[in-house]
């Protein structure tokens, strides 16, 4: 007769705690995999949307830069037309050149600018500088030609 050794149940039979642990790990992995797949799909979609938005931003930036260049080209013409710009600079040499180009005396030029001839002379020498409103008046005279300047002097006359 064959005798089998007597063994306790714990040696042949797996521990219920380890079986339960293995089953919990398996189910947790299954759930995580399902959740990760959904997360990966949404992440991929978001990346596509971000890439498209980046392309749109780049396109709009190029269009904006192009528009700014066009405005910069047309701005000097607009500034020349508007004599009320606040960024007009005064130069004694420029004033002297303008007066010489118009072929006017300091007194006559002063009448056009609404100041005395002595003021014009002092500005040209650099001993004094005109006030802001006087600079604006001088800037308005820059676009005048000889004939128009003479016509204005005769009209004031």
C-alpha positions, 0 to 999 in steps of 0.5 A: 500500500502506498502511503502519502505523507501527511501535509498541512493544507497550507503547503499544497493550497495557495494562501488566500491572501496572495490569491486575493492580492493577485486578483486585485493587481490584475483588475487594477491593471485592467482598469488603469489600461482602459483609463490610460487609453482614453487619456492617450486619445484625448492627449493626442487630440489636444496636441493636434489642436495645439499644433493647429493653434500654433500654425494660426498664431504664426500665420496671424503674426506674419499678417500682422508684421506685413500690415505693420510694414505697410503702415510704416511705409505709409506713415511718413507720408501721413506725418508729412501731411499732418503738421500737428505732429508732436514729434517735430524737432527744431534745428537752427541749421534747418531753419536757416536752410528753409529761410534761404530756400524761400529766399526770405529775410528774417523779418519776412520769415518771422511774419509768416511764422507769426514772430518777430524777425529778431526771434528768427535771427536768434533761433538761427544763431542758436542763442534761443530756441522756439517754444513748442507751438512756434516749432509747430508753426515753423514745421507748417512752413516747411512745405511752402514754396517760394511763390506760396510764401510770397503770396502769403506775405502779400495777403498779410501785407 
